[in-house]
Amino acid sequence: MSVIRDGILALERYGQQGRPKRRKYAGRLRRGALLDVFLVVIVVLAVVSRAPVGGLAGYAIERIRGHEATLPTLTAYFDSGAARPPDLSAVALVAEAPSIPDGGVPEPYRTAARTVLRSAPKPLAKRLNTLNLPEDDRAIVALDQLYTDDVEVALEVLAIGTDLRNRAVARAAAAGDVTPSRYTSHRRYLPLSAVKDADEVVTATLALASALELQMPIQNARVTSKFGHRIHPTLKTKKFHNGVDLAAPIGTPISSAQKGTVSVVGEDKRSGKYVVIEHGNGLRTSYCHLSETKVLRGQQVSRGELVALSGNTGRSTGPHLHWTLKIAGKAMDPLRFKPQ
């Protein structure tokens, strides 16, 4: 009997000690189950939207801040052929050259190249130091010597040399690319270090040159709100204004600031009806609060071509055009480039 009694007491003690442990383990299981559900939701969102989690987060942040944004796709993140310029927001523009030598790089590429090449990649800077060239504008002098009739080719050869470029072009041609000589076509066949150096010279210069030739979407329009932080007219709180507002009666023609491809024709509560145009090399412009759009997604447009009519749609206190410029995904003041 004593053995049975001892056994019963032992089971009771085990039960008293075990219950808290079971509750403790049950809590861990519940937390683990919640974590599993959260991960499943994230994966489902990524699959449905075809975008990496980081892309989704960036998209959400832009929308929360009140900026128009395009939901990124999976291919946009993993397309190694898509060149992106470095951050140009802090780059100070140099003055246009007083004169262009015979056969030299023309404007606006010349001013863009002189601006970008002031902080040339280290391999290029070392190579330039070995050349017998004047100290001032050494890089642009070297670029003039390489230039024939294609600025992109001269920039790439200056950045990484002829051999690397020729090998990449040959590989692109062997792969069946229809435009193997274009930088965006053979870029994926370059070594990673060469891609970085070339992007800092080629893509940045071409993007800046396009920005220097921006045309005002409305000629002689009055700027009612500048780029930068301001007190939001409807929310009454300090917000970052990622573009400029141009006064325009409803129905005023809106033209494309530069040639490009229409990437988005949309409408939402903040921007109202809007159009986004991709101009290549990471340069993008947007036109918001429209009354009517005149283009379709995927349509090619020229500089100055009609794309929309101004309006008062979305979060707006009066008829106007909200015009934005982004380079490499970063909003920049379009008036900084003195558009004509």
C-alpha positions in Angstrom: 0.0 0.0 0.0 2.8 2.4 0.8 4.2 1.8 -2.7 0.9 2.8 -4.2 0.5 5.8 -1.9 4.0 7.0 -2.8 3.2 6.5 -6.5 0.0 8.6 -6.2 1.9 11.4 -4.3 4.6 11.4 -7.0 2.0 11.7 -9.8 0.3 14.6 -7.9 3.7 16.4 -7.5 4.4 15.8 -11.2 1.0 17.2 -12.2 1.5 20.3 -10.1 4.9 20.9 -11.6 3.8 20.0 -15.1 0.8 22.3 -15.5 2.8 25.5 -15.4 5.2 23.9 -17.9 2.3 23.0 -20.2 1.0 26.6 -20.0 4.5 27.9 -20.7 4.9 25.6 -23.7 1.4 26.4 -24.8 2.2 30.1 -24.8 5.3 29.5 -26.9 3.2 27.4 -29.3 0.7 30.2 -29.6 3.4 32.8 -30.3 5.0 30.4 -32.8 1.6 29.9 -34.5 1.1 33.7 -34.8 4.6 34.1 -36.3 3.8 31.4 -38.8 0.6 33.1 -39.8 2.5 36.5 -40.2 5.1 34.9 -42.4 2.4 33.2 -44.5 0.7 36.5 -45.0 3.9 38.2 -46.1 4.7 35.4 -48.5 1.2 35.6 -50.0 1.4 39.3 -50.4 4.8 39.0 -52.1 3.5 36.3 -54.4 0.2 38.1 -55.3 2.0 41.4 -56.0 5.1 39.7 -57.6 7.3 42.0 -55.5 10.0 41.4 -52.8 9.0 42.4 -49.3 11.4 45.3 -49.4 9.7 46.6 -52.5 6.3 46.3 -50.9 7.6 48.2 -47.8 9.0 51.0 -49.9 5.8 51.2 -51.9 3.7 51.4 -48.7 5.9 54.1 -47.2 5.6 56.2 -50.3 1.8 55.9 -50.2 1.6 56.7 -46.5 3.7 59.8 -47.1 1.2 60.9 -49.7 3.4 60.3 -52.7 2.3 58.6 -55.9 4.2 55.3 -56.4 4.1 52.4 -58.7 3.8 48.9 -57.2 7.2 47.3 -58.1 7.3 43.9 -59.8 9.6 41.0 -59.2 11.3 41.4 -62.6 12.0 45.1 -61.9 14.1 44.1 -58.9 16.0 41.2 -60.6 16.5 42.6 -64.1 20.3 43.0 -64.2 20.1 44.9 -67.4 18.4 47.9 -65.8 21.0 50.5 -65.1 20.4 52.9 -62.2 22.3 56.2 -61.8 23.8 57.0 -58.4 22.1 59.6 -56.2 22.3 63.0 -58.0 20.3 65.0 -55.4 23.5 66.5 -53.9 25.3 67.1 -57.2 26.0 70.8 -57.8 25.6 71.7 -61.5 28.7 73.3 -63.1 28.3 76.2 -65.5 28.1 75.4 -69.2 31.5 75.4 -70.9 32.2 78.8 -72.6 33.0 77.1 -75.9 33.0 73.6 -77.4 36.1 72.5 -79.3 35.6 71.2 -82.9 34.4 67.6 -82.6 33.8 67.9 -78.9 31.0 66.5 -76.9 27.9 68.7 -77.5 25.5 70.2 -74.9 23.6 69.2 -72.8 25.9 66.1 -72.5 28.9 68.3 -72.0 27.6 70.1 -68.9 26.2 66.8 -67.6 29.6 65.0 -68.1 31.6 67.9 -66.5 29.3 67.8 -63.5 29.4 64.0 -63.0 33.1 63.5 -63.8 34.1 65.9 -61.1 33.8 63.0 -58.7 34.9 60.2 -61.1 35.2 56.6 -59.9 38.7 55.8 -58.4 39.8 53.6 -61.3 39.0 56.3 -63.8 40.7 59.0 -61.7 43.8 56.9 -61.5 43.8 56.3 -65.2 43.4 60.0 -65.9 46.3 60.9 -63.7 48.6 58.8 -65.9 47.6 60.8 -69.1 49.3 63.9 -70.3 46.3 66.1 -70.0 45.7 69.6 -68.5 44.7 69.6 -64.8 41.4 71.6 -65.4 38.6 69.5 -67.0 41.0 66.6 -67.5 38.1 64.1 -67.7 36.1 66.1 -70.3 39.3 66.5 -72.4 39.7 62.8 -72.4 36.1 62.3 -73.3 36.4 64.7 -76.2 39.3 62.6 -77.6 37.1 59.5 -77.4 33.9 61.1 -78.8 33.0 60.5 -82.5 29.2 60.6 -82.9 27.9 58.6 -79.9 28.2 60.1 -76.4 27.2 56.8 -74.7 30.0 54.9 -76.3 32.6 57.6 -75.4 31.4 57.7 -71.8 31.6 53.9 -71.4 35.0 53.6 -72.9 36.2 56.4 -70.7 34.8 54.7 -67.6 35.9 51.1 -68.1 38.1 51.0 -71.3 37.6 49.5 -74.7 38.4 45.8 -74.0 35.8 45.3 -71.3 33.2 47.0 -73.4 34.0 45.0 -76.6 33.8 41.7 -74.7 30.4 42.6 -73.2 29.1 43.7 -76.6 30.3 40.4 -78.2 28.6 38.4 -75.5 25.3 40.3 -75.9 25.4 39.8 -79.7 26.1 36.1 -79.2 23.1 35.9 -76.9 20.9 37.3 -79.7 20.3 40.8 -78.4 19.1 43.1 -81.2 21.0 46.2 -79.9 24.2 44.7 -78.4 26.1 48.0 -78.6 23.7 49.8 -76.3 25.0 50.0 -72.7 21.7 48.8 -71.2 21.8 45.7 -73.5 25.3 44.5 -72.7 25.6 45.9 -69.2 24.7 42.5 -67.7 27.8 40.9 -69.3 30.2 43.3 -67.6 32.1 42.4 -64.4 30.3 43.8 -61.3 33.1 46.3 -60.5 32.9 47.6 -64.1 29.1 47.9 -63.9 29.4 50.1 -60.8 32.0 52.4 -62.5 30.1 52.6 -65.7 26.8 53.4 -64.0 28.5 56.3 -62.2 29.6 57.7 -65.5 27.3 56.6 -68.3 23.9 56.3 -66.7 24.4 59.3 -64.4 25.6 61.6 -67.3 22.7 60.5 -69.6 20.1 61.0 -66.8 21.5 64.4 -66.0 21.6 65.4 -69.6 17.9 64.5 -70.0 17.1 66.5 -66.9 18.9 69.5 -68.3 16.6 69.5 -71.3 13.4 69.3 -69.4 10.5 71.4 -70.8 8.0 73.0 -68.5 4.7 71.0 -68.8 2.8 74.4 -68.8 4.5 77.3 -70.4 4.7 80.6 -68.4 2.9 79.0 -65.5 3.1 80.5 -62.0 4.7 78.4 -59.3 2.3 78.3 -56.4 4.2 75.8 -54.2 7.8 75.0 -54.4 9.7 71.7 -53.8 10.6 70.8 -50.2 9.0 70.8 -46.8 5.9 73.0 -46.3 2.6 73.2 -44.3 0.2 71.0 -46.3 -2.8 73.1 -47.5 -5.4 70.5 -46.5 -3.8 68.5 -43.7 -2.3 71.6 -42.0 0.8 69.7 -40.9 4.4 69.9 -42.1 4.9 67.6 -45.1 7.5 67.0 -47.7 6.3 68.4 -51.1 8.0 66.1 -53.6 7.3 68.3 -56.6 6.2 71.8 -57.7 2.7 73.1 -58.1 1.9 75.1 -61.2 -1.3 77.3 -61.3 -3.5 76.2 -64.2 -7.2 76.6 -64.9 -9.1 73.3 -65.4 -8.5 72.0 -69.0 -5.1 73.6 -69.5 -3.0 71.4 -71.9 -0.2 69.5 -70.1 2.8 68.4 -72.2 5.5 65.9 -71.6 8.7 67.5 -70.1 10.9 65.1 -72.1 10.6 62.2 -74.5 9.8 58.9 -73.0 7.3 56.0 -72.4 4.1 56.3 -70.4 4.4 53.8 -67.6 1.3 54.6 -65.5 -2.1 56.2 -66.2 -4.0 56.0 -62.9 -6.2 57.7 -60.3 -6.3 57.7 -56.5 -7.6 59.8 -53.6 -4.3 61.8 -53.2 -3.1 62.5 -56.7 -6.4 62.3 -58.5 -6.0 61.4 -62.1 -2.3 61.2 -62.9 0.3 60.2 -65.6 3.8 58.9 -65.0 6.4 59.0 -67.8 9.7 57.1 -67.8 12.4 58.9 -69.7 15.2 56.4 -69.4 18.3 56.1 -67.3 16.3 56.3 -64.1 14.6 59.6 -64.9 10.8 59.8 -64.3 8.2 62.6 -64.3 4.7 62.6 -62.9 1.7 64.9 -63.6 -1.1 64.9 -61.0 -4.6 66.3 -60.2 -5.6 66.1 -63.9 -9.1 66.5 -65.3 -8.4 64.2 -68.3 -5.6 62.0 -69.5 -4.7 61.9 -73.3 -2.2 59.0 -73.4 -2.2 55.2 -72.8 0.2 53.1 -70.8 3.1 52.0 -73.0 2.7 54.9 -75.4 5.8 56.6 -76.7 5.7 60.4 -76.3 7.9 63.1 -77.5 9.1 66.2 -75.7 6.3 68.8 -75.6 3.6 66.3 -76.7 0.1 66.7 -75.1 -0.4 64.1 -72.4 -3.3 65.4 -70.3 -5.4 68.4 -69.2 -5.0 70.0 -65.9 -7.7 69.7 -63.2 -8.6 69.7 -59.6 -8.9 66.0 -58.8 -7.7 64.2 -55.7 -6.4 66.0 -52.6 -6.4 69.5 -54.0 -7.5 72.9 -52.8 -7.8 74.4 -56.3 -7.0 73.8 -60.0 -3.3 73.2 -60.5 -0.7 70.8 -61.8 1.5 68.9 -59.3 4.6 68.1 -61.3 7.4 65.8 -59.9 10.8 64.6 -61.1 12.6 61.6 -59.8 16.1 60.4 -60.7 17.0 56.9 -59.5 13.8 56.8 -57.4 14.7 60.0 -55.5 12.5 63.1 -55.8 14.3 66.2 -57.0 13.4 69.8 -57.7 12.6 70.0 -61.4 13.2 73.8 -61.4 16.7 73.2 -60.3 17.5 72.2 -63.8 16.2 75.5 -65.2 13.7 73.9 -67.6 12.7 76.1 -70.6 
